[in-house]
Amino acid sequence: MAEHTTVTVLGLGAMGQALASAFVKGGHPTTVWNRTAGKDAELVAAGATGAASVAEAIQASQVIVAVLLDHASVHDTLDPVADQLVGRQLINLTSTAPEQARELARWAAGHGIDYLDGGIMAVPHMIGQPGSSILYSGSQEVFDAHRSVFELLGTAEYFGDDAGLASLYDFALLANMYAMFTGFMHAAAMVASAGQSVSDFSNRAAAWITAMAQGIPEYGRMIESGDYTTDVQHLAFQKAALDAIVQASRDAGVALDIVAPIKNLIDRQVADGHGALAFERTFEELR
Ligand code: FVH
């Protein structure tokens, strides 16, 4: 059945082109549309069908994949053609906040459209390659029916019928990633202040972060237990470390945007009497 599933991709930015290309390679009759004309040339040459309008693109397929800029662009594109989506499966892979995904799910339900939301954990060149992962939530029926089509893009994982869950996980992972990457920018600026090679340092930082990340599952276990007692490296110990890191950063002339908020988080917990507890208690301070 999946071999014959017709797929339309709305939006031919970098990601839309990568997704459409994977569907074409996977043997699915694929129709593509983009607001600005002229972005479908390579895909058409590879076997896709270019549609002149959104309505034409939707009529061509059972599965409609939207991969547009943001929440507003999804409504801009789909509101005028909602009636034509009825009875088709809409898969929204545009990055939207969880509440925006839920709003789209309600909008779709109100029009009788089957809706599945997704969060793409990959960059365009990774699509269809090992390491690409896409998180889904919303209609389980849609997910189950088209899972083999989705797996052309990367591993496909379903999080439940709350349409906002996929993007909640997506944005939680991105928040984690951005904090890590900006941490590297801070560290690189410190090293560069002494004329050291940022390039050499980046290899060292990658190895260090990879090794330290092995402790994250243990963080999760402690947080779920709710027991933050520890006999090693409690928050008061961490406070001393953060005070020194802030001092070293200041001495290096590096802006404190990244490390000062971390120091503040730890200082606040120590001031509130939690100094003997583990660093993982920071979870309670944040939520
Ligand atoms: N690229 C990436 O690495 C990330 C990886 C994780 C997931 N994101 C999300 O995927 C969505 C699309 O990203 P993209 O990389 O394809 O983005 P662009 O290359 O900037 O293309 C944007 C497309 O959206 C169209 N568009 C924008 N506004 C409207 C609108 N109001 N009505 C209709 N279409 C619109 C735009 O069309 P045009 O400017 O060419 O006419 C592009 O097709 C995104 O949510 C990422 O966060 C990608």
py3Dmol code that shows the C-alpha trace and the ligand (Angstrom):
import py3Dmol

protein = """\
ATOM      1  CA  MET A   1       0.000   0.000   0.000  1.00  0.00           C
ATOM      2  CA  ALA A   2       2.687   2.471   1.065  1.00  0.00           C
ATOM      3  CA  GLU A   3       4.421   2.115  -2.285  1.00  0.00           C
ATOM      4  CA  HIS A   4       1.467   3.838  -3.874  1.00  0.00           C
ATOM      5  CA  THR A   5       0.854   6.552  -1.308  1.00  0.00           C
ATOM      6  CA  THR A   6       0.644   9.894  -3.033  1.00  0.00           C
ATOM      7  CA  VAL A   7       2.441  12.675  -1.188  1.00  0.00           C
ATOM      8  CA  THR A   8       2.336  16.447  -1.566  1.00  0.00           C
ATOM      9  CA  VAL A   9       4.968  18.699  -0.052  1.00  0.00           C
ATOM     10  CA  LEU A  10       3.952  22.312   0.580  1.00  0.00           C
ATOM     11  CA  GLY A  11       7.010  24.520   1.002  1.00  0.00           C
ATOM     12  CA  LEU A  12      10.265  24.038  -0.866  1.00  0.00           C
ATOM     13  CA  GLY A  13      12.735  25.700   1.424  1.00  0.00           C
ATOM     14  CA  ALA A  14      15.879  23.736   2.260  1.00  0.00           C
ATOM     15  CA  MET A  15      13.927  21.266   4.388  1.00  0.00           C
ATOM     16  CA  GLY A  16      10.943  20.910   2.050  1.00  0.00           C
ATOM     17  CA  GLN A  17      13.272  20.090  -0.837  1.00  0.00           C
ATOM     18  CA  ALA A  18      15.056  17.444   1.236  1.00  0.00           C
ATOM     19  CA  LEU A  19      11.775  15.819   2.295  1.00  0.00           C
ATOM     20  CA  ALA A  20      10.321  15.851  -1.216  1.00  0.00           C
ATOM     21  CA  SER A  21      13.516  14.382  -2.600  1.00  0.00           C
ATOM     22  CA  ALA A  22      13.317  11.496  -0.096  1.00  0.00           C
ATOM     23  CA  PHE A  23       9.705  10.771  -1.098  1.00  0.00           C
ATOM     24  CA  VAL A  24      10.636  10.761  -4.786  1.00  0.00           C
ATOM     25  CA  LYS A  25      13.593   8.449  -4.125  1.00  0.00           C
ATOM     26  CA  GLY A  26      11.279   6.233  -2.082  1.00  0.00           C
ATOM     27  CA  GLY A  27       9.093   5.739  -5.131  1.00  0.00           C
ATOM     28  CA  HIS A  28       6.074   7.775  -4.035  1.00  0.00           C
ATOM     29  CA  PRO A  29       4.218   9.883  -6.576  1.00  0.00           C
ATOM     30  CA  THR A  30       5.201  13.299  -5.192  1.00  0.00           C
ATOM     31  CA  THR A  31       3.670  16.676  -5.924  1.00  0.00           C
ATOM     32  CA  VAL A  32       5.400  19.858  -4.791  1.00  0.00           C
ATOM     33  CA  TRP A  33       4.334  23.468  -4.352  1.00  0.00           C
ATOM     34  CA  ASN A  34       6.097  26.608  -3.182  1.00  0.00           C
ATOM     35  CA  ARG A  35       4.787  30.150  -2.687  1.00  0.00           C
ATOM     36  CA  THR A  36       7.573  31.593  -4.793  1.00  0.00           C
ATOM     37  CA  ALA A  37       7.799  29.868  -8.152  1.00  0.00           C
ATOM     38  CA  GLY A  38      10.967  28.294  -9.503  1.00  0.00           C
ATOM     39  CA  LYS A  39      12.120  26.237  -6.524  1.00  0.00           C
ATOM     40  CA  ASP A  40      10.825  22.933  -7.886  1.00  0.00           C
ATOM     41  CA  ALA A  41      13.115  22.546 -10.920  1.00  0.00           C
ATOM     42  CA  GLU A  42      15.464  19.915  -9.462  1.00  0.00           C
ATOM     43  CA  LEU A  43      12.624  17.956  -7.918  1.00  0.00           C
ATOM     44  CA  VAL A  44      10.631  17.951 -11.150  1.00  0.00           C
ATOM     45  CA  ALA A  45      13.733  16.775 -13.003  1.00  0.00           C
ATOM     46  CA  ALA A  46      13.982  13.948 -10.451  1.00  0.00           C
ATOM     47  CA  GLY A  47      10.391  12.866 -11.022  1.00  0.00           C
ATOM     48  CA  ALA A  48       8.174  15.081  -8.843  1.00  0.00           C
ATOM     49  CA  THR A  49       5.192  16.950 -10.229  1.00  0.00           C
ATOM     50  CA  GLY A  50       5.163  20.708  -9.798  1.00  0.00           C
ATOM     51  CA  ALA A  51       1.777  22.221  -8.899  1.00  0.00           C
ATOM     52  CA  ALA A  52       0.804  25.735  -9.916  1.00  0.00           C
ATOM     53  CA  SER A  53      -1.385  26.331  -6.849  1.00  0.00           C
ATOM     54  CA  VAL A  54      -1.852  25.010  -3.320  1.00  0.00           C
ATOM     55  CA  ALA A  55      -5.276  23.704  -4.298  1.00  0.00           C
ATOM     56  CA  GLU A  56      -3.820  21.755  -7.231  1.00  0.00           C
ATOM     57  CA  ALA A  57      -1.082  20.368  -4.978  1.00  0.00           C
ATOM     58  CA  ILE A  58      -3.584  19.187  -2.366  1.00  0.00           C
ATOM     59  CA  GLN A  59      -5.890  17.565  -4.894  1.00  0.00           C
ATOM     60  CA  ALA A  60      -2.994  15.455  -6.171  1.00  0.00           C
ATOM     61  CA  SER A  61      -2.346  13.508  -2.958  1.00  0.00           C
ATOM     62  CA  GLN A  62      -3.665  11.676   0.047  1.00  0.00           C
ATOM     63  CA  VAL A  63      -0.848  12.735   2.362  1.00  0.00           C
ATOM     64  CA  ILE A  64      -0.141  16.474   2.580  1.00  0.00           C
ATOM     65  CA  VAL A  65       3.134  17.487   4.225  1.00  0.00           C
ATOM     66  CA  ALA A  66       3.447  21.151   5.218  1.00  0.00           C
ATOM     67  CA  VAL A  67       7.009  22.318   5.834  1.00  0.00           C
ATOM     68  CA  LEU A  68       6.749  26.071   5.891  1.00  0.00           C
ATOM     69  CA  LEU A  69       8.468  28.812   7.844  1.00  0.00           C
ATOM     70  CA  ASP A  70       6.276  29.078  10.934  1.00  0.00           C
ATOM     71  CA  HIS A  71       2.783  28.791  12.407  1.00  0.00           C
ATOM     72  CA  ALA A  72       1.492  31.908  10.627  1.00  0.00           C
ATOM     73  CA  SER A  73       2.683  30.672   7.238  1.00  0.00           C
ATOM     74  CA  VAL A  74       0.807  27.386   7.762  1.00  0.00           C
ATOM     75  CA  HIS A  75      -2.449  29.284   8.260  1.00  0.00           C
ATOM     76  CA  ASP A  76      -1.643  31.666   5.374  1.00  0.00           C
ATOM     77  CA  THR A  77      -1.234  28.637   3.118  1.00  0.00           C
ATOM     78  CA  LEU A  78      -3.958  26.300   4.374  1.00  0.00           C
ATOM     79  CA  ASP A  79      -6.845  28.513   5.514  1.00  0.00           C
ATOM     80  CA  PRO A  80      -7.967  29.285   1.959  1.00  0.00           C
ATOM     81  CA  VAL A  81      -7.948  25.574   0.995  1.00  0.00           C
ATOM     82  CA  ALA A  82      -9.282  23.973   4.184  1.00  0.00           C
ATOM     83  CA  ASP A  83     -12.290  22.494   2.382  1.00  0.00           C
ATOM     84  CA  GLN A  84     -10.018  20.657  -0.030  1.00  0.00           C
ATOM     85  CA  LEU A  85      -8.071  19.046   2.800  1.00  0.00           C
ATOM     86  CA  VAL A  86     -11.130  17.242   4.129  1.00  0.00           C
ATOM     87  CA  GLY A  87     -10.600  13.474   4.042  1.00  0.00           C
ATOM     88  CA  ARG A  88      -6.840  13.838   3.501  1.00  0.00           C
ATOM     89  CA  GLN A  89      -4.056  13.485   6.038  1.00  0.00           C
ATOM     90  CA  LEU A  90      -2.247  16.673   6.960  1.00  0.00           C
ATOM     91  CA  ILE A  91       1.248  16.241   8.400  1.00  0.00           C
ATOM     92  CA  ASN A  92       2.647  19.505   9.700  1.00  0.00           C
ATOM     93  CA  LEU A  93       6.435  19.371   9.963  1.00  0.00           C
ATOM     94  CA  THR A  94       6.779  23.142  10.268  1.00  0.00           C
ATOM     95  CA  SER A  95       8.412  24.130  13.571  1.00  0.00           C
ATOM     96  CA  THR A  96       5.679  25.511  15.817  1.00  0.00           C
ATOM     97  CA  ALA A  97       5.425  25.947  19.581  1.00  0.00           C
ATOM     98  CA  PRO A  98       3.377  23.214  21.321  1.00  0.00           C
ATOM     99  CA  GLU A  99       0.356  25.489  21.822  1.00  0.00           C
ATOM    100  CA  GLN A 100       0.501  26.448  18.157  1.00  0.00           C
ATOM    101  CA  ALA A 101       0.529  22.776  17.180  1.00  0.00           C
ATOM    102  CA  ARG A 102      -2.509  22.183  19.409  1.00  0.00           C
ATOM    103  CA  GLU A 103      -4.256  25.154  17.811  1.00  0.00           C
ATOM    104  CA  LEU A 104      -3.578  23.687  14.366  1.00  0.00           C
ATOM    105  CA  ALA A 105      -4.931  20.318  15.514  1.00  0.00           C
ATOM    106  CA  ARG A 106      -8.153  22.008  16.706  1.00  0.00           C
ATOM    107  CA  TRP A 107      -8.352  23.947  13.428  1.00  0.00           C
ATOM    108  CA  ALA A 108      -7.955  20.708  11.470  1.00  0.00           C
ATOM    109  CA  ALA A 109     -10.516  18.842  13.597  1.00  0.00           C
ATOM    110  CA  GLY A 110     -12.966  21.690  13.072  1.00  0.00           C
ATOM    111  CA  HIS A 111     -12.648  21.165   9.328  1.00  0.00           C
ATOM    112  CA  GLY A 112     -12.713  17.357   9.396  1.00  0.00           C
ATOM    113  CA  ILE A 113      -9.028  17.044   8.482  1.00  0.00           C
ATOM    114  CA  ASP A 114      -6.851  14.257   9.965  1.00  0.00           C
ATOM    115  CA  TYR A 115      -3.879  15.934  11.642  1.00  0.00           C
ATOM    116  CA  LEU A 116      -0.436  14.763  12.691  1.00  0.00           C
ATOM    117  CA  ASP A 117       2.227  17.169  13.931  1.00  0.00           C
ATOM    118  CA  GLY A 118       5.936  16.564  13.747  1.00  0.00           C
ATOM    119  CA  GLY A 119       9.259  17.891  14.947  1.00  0.00           C
ATOM    120  CA  ILE A 120      12.245  17.325  12.670  1.00  0.00           C
ATOM    121  CA  MET A 121      15.394  16.429  14.598  1.00  0.00           C
ATOM    122  CA  ALA A 122      17.715  16.760  11.619  1.00  0.00           C
ATOM    123  CA  VAL A 123      19.125  19.311   9.206  1.00  0.00           C
ATOM    124  CA  PRO A 124      18.288  18.998   5.499  1.00  0.00           C
ATOM    125  CA  HIS A 125      21.345  16.984   4.412  1.00  0.00           C
ATOM    126  CA  MET A 126      20.598  14.398   7.126  1.00  0.00           C
ATOM    127  CA  ILE A 127      17.106  13.580   5.829  1.00  0.00           C
ATOM    128  CA  GLY A 128      16.901   9.905   4.888  1.00  0.00           C
ATOM    129  CA  GLN A 129      20.303   9.252   6.463  1.00  0.00           C
ATOM    130  CA  PRO A 130      21.214   7.512   9.721  1.00  0.00           C
ATOM    131  CA  GLY A 131      20.861   9.985  12.585  1.00  0.00           C
ATOM    132  CA  SER A 132      17.775  11.692  11.195  1.00  0.00           C
ATOM    133  CA  SER A 133      14.837  11.425  13.561  1.00  0.00           C
ATOM    134  CA  ILE A 134      11.331  12.845  13.350  1.00  0.00           C
ATOM    135  CA  LEU A 135       9.012  13.049  16.354  1.00  0.00           C
ATOM    136  CA  TYR A 136       5.254  12.834  15.781  1.00  0.00           C
ATOM    137  CA  SER A 137       2.106  13.436  17.821  1.00  0.00           C
ATOM    138  CA  GLY A 138      -1.560  13.833  17.018  1.00  0.00           C
ATOM    139  CA  SER A 139      -3.586  11.243  15.112  1.00  0.00           C
ATOM    140  CA  GLN A 140      -2.265   7.748  15.809  1.00  0.00           C
ATOM    141  CA  GLU A 141      -4.329   6.458  12.912  1.00  0.00           C
ATOM    142  CA  VAL A 142      -2.450   8.721  10.501  1.00  0.00           C
ATOM    143  CA  PHE A 143       0.892   7.803  12.043  1.00  0.00           C
ATOM    144  CA  ASP A 144       0.215   4.057  11.834  1.00  0.00           C
ATOM    145  CA  ALA A 145      -1.174   4.235   8.306  1.00  0.00           C
ATOM    146  CA  HIS A 146       1.827   6.097   6.878  1.00  0.00           C
ATOM    147  CA  ARG A 147       4.669   5.089   9.142  1.00  0.00           C
ATOM    148  CA  SER A 148       6.645   3.464   6.334  1.00  0.00           C
ATOM    149  CA  VAL A 149       6.387   6.690   4.318  1.00  0.00           C
ATOM    150  CA  PHE A 150       7.649   8.720   7.301  1.00  0.00           C
ATOM    151  CA  GLU A 151      10.527   6.311   7.814  1.00  0.00           C
ATOM    152  CA  LEU A 152      11.943   7.378   4.456  1.00  0.00           C
ATOM    153  CA  LEU A 153      12.859  10.637   6.202  1.00  0.00           C
ATOM    154  CA  GLY A 154      14.411   9.215   9.363  1.00  0.00           C
ATOM    155  CA  THR A 155      13.382   7.175  12.358  1.00  0.00           C
ATOM    156  CA  ALA A 156       9.737   7.873  13.158  1.00  0.00           C
ATOM    157  CA  GLU A 157       8.595   8.000  16.777  1.00  0.00           C
ATOM    158  CA  TYR A 158       5.041   8.620  18.006  1.00  0.00           C
ATOM    159  CA  PHE A 159       4.473  10.497  21.299  1.00  0.00           C
ATOM    160  CA  GLY A 160       0.690  10.358  21.712  1.00  0.00           C
ATOM    161  CA  ASP A 161      -2.508  12.027  20.651  1.00  0.00           C
ATOM    162  CA  ASP A 162      -1.684  15.418  22.207  1.00  0.00           C
ATOM    163  CA  ALA A 163      -0.575  17.209  19.015  1.00  0.00           C
ATOM    164  CA  GLY A 164       1.707  19.517  21.021  1.00  0.00           C
ATOM    165  CA  LEU A 165       3.927  16.779  22.424  1.00  0.00           C
ATOM    166  CA  ALA A 166       6.201  16.312  19.408  1.00  0.00           C
ATOM    167  CA  SER A 167       7.076  19.994  19.351  1.00  0.00           C
ATOM    168  CA  LEU A 168       7.436  20.068  23.147  1.00  0.00           C
ATOM    169  CA  TYR A 169      10.131  17.380  22.860  1.00  0.00           C
ATOM    170  CA  ASP A 170      11.579  19.102  19.780  1.00  0.00           C
ATOM    171  CA  PHE A 171      11.915  22.474  21.519  1.00  0.00           C
ATOM    172  CA  ALA A 172      13.131  20.915  24.789  1.00  0.00           C
ATOM    173  CA  LEU A 173      15.925  19.193  22.859  1.00  0.00           C
ATOM    174  CA  LEU A 174      16.690  22.416  20.985  1.00  0.00           C
ATOM    175  CA  ALA A 175      16.805  24.395  24.255  1.00  0.00           C
ATOM    176  CA  ASN A 176      19.315  21.838  25.553  1.00  0.00           C
ATOM    177  CA  MET A 177      21.317  22.119  22.320  1.00  0.00           C
ATOM    178  CA  TYR A 178      21.384  25.930  22.242  1.00  0.00           C
ATOM    179  CA  ALA A 179      22.499  26.113  25.878  1.00  0.00           C
ATOM    180  CA  MET A 180      25.301  23.661  25.082  1.00  0.00           C
ATOM    181  CA  PHE A 181      26.388  25.493  21.914  1.00  0.00           C
ATOM    182  CA  THR A 182      26.359  28.926  23.540  1.00  0.00           C
ATOM    183  CA  GLY A 183      28.353  27.405  26.367  1.00  0.00           C
ATOM    184  CA  PHE A 184      30.953  26.451  23.774  1.00  0.00           C
ATOM    185  CA  MET A 185      30.989  30.028  22.375  1.00  0.00           C
ATOM    186  CA  HIS A 186      31.718  31.316  25.871  1.00  0.00           C
ATOM    187  CA  ALA A 187      34.458  28.748  26.421  1.00  0.00           C
ATOM    188  CA  ALA A 188      36.035  29.493  23.032  1.00  0.00           C
ATOM    189  CA  ALA A 189      36.071  33.220  23.829  1.00  0.00           C
ATOM    190  CA  MET A 190      37.887  32.483  27.100  1.00  0.00           C
ATOM    191  CA  VAL A 191      40.549  30.426  25.358  1.00  0.00           C
ATOM    192  CA  ALA A 192      40.916  32.913  22.512  1.00  0.00           C
ATOM    193  CA  SER A 193      41.531  35.733  25.034  1.00  0.00           C
ATOM    194  CA  ALA A 194      44.909  34.106  25.750  1.00  0.00           C
ATOM    195  CA  GLY A 195      45.738  33.737  22.040  1.00  0.00           C
ATOM    196  CA  GLN A 196      45.024  29.991  22.017  1.00  0.00           C
ATOM    197  CA  SER A 197      43.686  28.126  19.006  1.00  0.00           C
ATOM    198  CA  VAL A 198      39.893  27.931  19.032  1.00  0.00           C
ATOM    199  CA  SER A 199      40.076  25.205  16.422  1.00  0.00           C
ATOM    200  CA  ASP A 200      42.243  22.967  18.613  1.00  0.00           C
ATOM    201  CA  PHE A 201      40.105  23.790  21.628  1.00  0.00           C
ATOM    202  CA  SER A 202      36.915  22.825  19.805  1.00  0.00           C
ATOM    203  CA  ASN A 203      38.102  19.206  19.512  1.00  0.00           C
ATOM    204  CA  ARG A 204      38.913  19.130  23.216  1.00  0.00           C
ATOM    205  CA  ALA A 205      35.525  20.665  24.094  1.00  0.00           C
ATOM    206  CA  ALA A 206      33.640  18.127  21.950  1.00  0.00           C
ATOM    207  CA  ALA A 207      35.401  15.232  23.707  1.00  0.00           C
ATOM    208  CA  TRP A 208      34.778  16.751  27.155  1.00  0.00           C
ATOM    209  CA  ILE A 209      31.083  17.431  26.539  1.00  0.00           C
ATOM    210  CA  THR A 210      30.610  13.952  25.066  1.00  0.00           C
ATOM    211  CA  ALA A 211      32.165  12.385  28.173  1.00  0.00           C
ATOM    212  CA  MET A 212      30.175  14.565  30.590  1.00  0.00           C
ATOM    213  CA  ALA A 213      26.889  13.977  28.758  1.00  0.00           C
ATOM    214  CA  GLN A 214      27.082  10.331  29.825  1.00  0.00           C
ATOM    215  CA  GLY A 215      25.929  11.550  33.257  1.00  0.00           C
ATOM    216  CA  ILE A 216      22.627  12.992  31.975  1.00  0.00           C
ATOM    217  CA  PRO A 217      20.566   9.801  32.437  1.00  0.00           C
ATOM    218  CA  GLU A 218      21.670   9.765  36.084  1.00  0.00           C
ATOM    219  CA  TYR A 219      20.382  13.371  36.398  1.00  0.00           C
ATOM    220  CA  GLY A 220      17.035  12.125  35.112  1.00  0.00           C
ATOM    221  CA  ARG A 221      16.911   9.304  37.657  1.00  0.00           C
ATOM    222  CA  MET A 222      17.678  11.629  40.575  1.00  0.00           C
ATOM    223  CA  ILE A 223      15.112  14.210  39.438  1.00  0.00           C
ATOM    224  CA  GLU A 224      12.413  11.555  39.149  1.00  0.00           C
ATOM    225  CA  SER A 225      13.288  10.217  42.614  1.00  0.00           C
ATOM    226  CA  GLY A 226      12.856  13.717  44.091  1.00  0.00           C
ATOM    227  CA  ASP A 227      15.728  12.925  46.468  1.00  0.00           C
ATOM    228  CA  TYR A 228      18.547  15.449  45.986  1.00  0.00           C
ATOM    229  CA  THR A 229      20.717  14.411  48.905  1.00  0.00           C
ATOM    230  CA  THR A 230      24.345  13.905  47.940  1.00  0.00           C
ATOM    231  CA  ASP A 231      27.754  13.525  49.476  1.00  0.00           C
ATOM    232  CA  VAL A 232      29.660  14.866  46.492  1.00  0.00           C
ATOM    233  CA  GLN A 233      29.786  18.216  44.708  1.00  0.00           C
ATOM    234  CA  HIS A 234      26.722  19.725  46.357  1.00  0.00           C
ATOM    235  CA  LEU A 235      25.388  23.160  45.390  1.00  0.00           C
ATOM    236  CA  ALA A 236      27.626  25.003  47.865  1.00  0.00           C
ATOM    237  CA  PHE A 237      30.631  23.339  46.182  1.00  0.00           C
ATOM    238  CA  GLN A 238      29.242  24.297  42.757  1.00  0.00           C
ATOM    239  CA  LYS A 239      28.807  27.876  43.956  1.00  0.00           C
ATOM    240  CA  ALA A 240      32.532  28.115  44.595  1.00  0.00           C
ATOM    241  CA  ALA A 241      33.215  26.734  41.115  1.00  0.00           C
ATOM    242  CA  LEU A 242      30.803  29.163  39.438  1.00  0.00           C
ATOM    243  CA  ASP A 243      32.232  32.111  41.382  1.00  0.00           C
ATOM    244  CA  ALA A 244      35.667  31.170  40.027  1.00  0.00           C
ATOM    245  CA  ILE A 245      34.376  30.650  36.473  1.00  0.00           C
ATOM    246  CA  VAL A 246      32.705  34.068  36.502  1.00  0.00           C
ATOM    247  CA  GLN A 247      35.896  35.646  37.842  1.00  0.00           C
ATOM    248  CA  ALA A 248      37.995  33.894  35.166  1.00  0.00           C
ATOM    249  CA  SER A 249      35.577  35.004  32.454  1.00  0.00           C
ATOM    250  CA  ARG A 250      35.607  38.590  33.694  1.00  0.00           C
ATOM    251  CA  ASP A 251      39.421  38.555  33.826  1.00  0.00           C
ATOM    252  CA  ALA A 252      39.459  37.256  30.240  1.00  0.00           C
ATOM    253  CA  GLY A 253      37.194  40.088  29.136  1.00  0.00           C
ATOM    254  CA  VAL A 254      34.450  37.682  28.121  1.00  0.00           C
ATOM    255  CA  ALA A 255      30.853  38.873  28.465  1.00  0.00           C
ATOM    256  CA  LEU A 256      28.946  37.166  31.284  1.00  0.00           C
ATOM    257  CA  ASP A 257      25.659  36.573  29.407  1.00  0.00           C
ATOM    258  CA  ILE A 258      26.077  32.797  29.560  1.00  0.00           C
ATOM    259  CA  VAL A 259      27.672  32.090  32.922  1.00  0.00           C
ATOM    260  CA  ALA A 260      26.128  34.818  35.108  1.00  0.00           C
ATOM    261  CA  PRO A 261      22.589  33.332  34.936  1.00  0.00           C
ATOM    262  CA  ILE A 262      23.989  29.934  35.945  1.00  0.00           C
ATOM    263  CA  LYS A 263      25.816  31.510  38.875  1.00  0.00           C
ATOM    264  CA  ASN A 264      22.594  33.313  39.859  1.00  0.00           C
ATOM    265  CA  LEU A 265      20.633  30.047  39.802  1.00  0.00           C
ATOM    266  CA  ILE A 266      23.118  28.381  42.122  1.00  0.00           C
ATOM    267  CA  ASP A 267      23.528  31.405  44.401  1.00  0.00           C
ATOM    268  CA  ARG A 268      19.759  31.599  44.856  1.00  0.00           C
ATOM    269  CA  GLN A 269      19.497  27.954  45.879  1.00  0.00           C
ATOM    270  CA  VAL A 270      22.369  28.249  48.335  1.00  0.00           C
ATOM    271  CA  ALA A 271      20.840  31.455  49.793  1.00  0.00           C
ATOM    272  CA  ASP A 272      17.546  29.600  50.200  1.00  0.00           C
ATOM    273  CA  GLY A 273      19.206  26.871  52.263  1.00  0.00           C
ATOM    274  CA  HIS A 274      19.695  24.157  49.618  1.00  0.00           C
ATOM    275  CA  GLY A 275      23.505  24.299  49.553  1.00  0.00           C
ATOM    276  CA  ALA A 276      23.913  20.699  50.787  1.00  0.00           C
ATOM    277  CA  LEU A 277      21.799  19.288  47.958  1.00  0.00           C
ATOM    278  CA  ALA A 278      22.923  18.045  44.563  1.00  0.00           C
ATOM    279  CA  PHE A 279      23.248  20.200  41.435  1.00  0.00           C
ATOM    280  CA  GLU A 280      20.233  18.324  40.025  1.00  0.00           C
ATOM    281  CA  ARG A 281      17.990  20.300  42.412  1.00  0.00           C
ATOM    282  CA  THR A 282      18.344  23.116  39.871  1.00  0.00           C
ATOM    283  CA  PHE A 283      15.506  21.368  38.025  1.00  0.00           C
ATOM    284  CA  GLU A 284      13.166  22.352  40.905  1.00  0.00           C
ATOM    285  CA  GLU A 285      14.408  25.940  40.786  1.00  0.00           C
ATOM    286  CA  LEU A 286      13.603  26.221  37.096  1.00  0.00           C
ATOM    287  CA  ARG A 287      10.247  24.585  36.784  1.00  0.00           C
TER     288      ARG A 287
END
"""
ligand_1 = """\
48
FVH
N 16.548 23.796 7.924
C 16.773 23.240 9.099
O 17.886 22.863 9.423
C 15.673 23.053 10.135
C 15.766 21.729 10.836
C 14.658 21.496 11.830
C 13.298 21.854 11.272
N 13.317 23.135 10.598
C 12.011 23.695 10.307
O 11.503 23.314 9.030
C 10.706 24.367 8.512
C 11.188 24.738 7.126
O 12.538 25.036 7.205
P 13.397 25.366 5.906
O 14.814 25.075 6.233
O 12.839 24.709 4.725
O 13.176 26.955 5.838
P 13.405 27.933 4.609
O 14.486 27.433 3.716
O 13.561 29.283 5.203
O 12.016 27.870 3.807
C 10.822 28.417 4.318
C 9.679 28.003 3.427
O 8.469 28.593 3.939
C 7.842 29.300 2.866
N 7.063 30.391 3.412
C 7.462 31.351 4.286
N 6.440 32.146 4.588
C 5.371 31.739 3.872
C 4.016 32.141 3.766
N 3.558 33.183 4.481
N 3.195 31.465 2.939
C 3.657 30.398 2.224
N 4.932 29.934 2.285
C 5.768 30.603 3.105
C 8.986 29.759 2.001
O 8.461 30.075 0.723
P 9.180 31.148 -0.243
O 9.766 32.222 0.666
O 10.227 30.403 -1.000
O 8.093 31.673 -1.093
C 9.861 28.507 1.989
O 9.354 27.535 1.112
C 10.807 25.539 9.484
O 9.679 25.546 10.331
C 12.054 25.212 10.260
O 12.053 25.761 11.568
C 14.298 23.239 9.546
"""
view = py3Dmol.view(width=600, height=400)
view.addModel(protein, "pdb")
view.setStyle({"model": 0}, {"cartoon": {"style": "trace"}})
view.addModel(ligand_1, "xyz")
view.setStyle({"model": 1}, {"stick": {}})
view.zoomTo()
view.show()
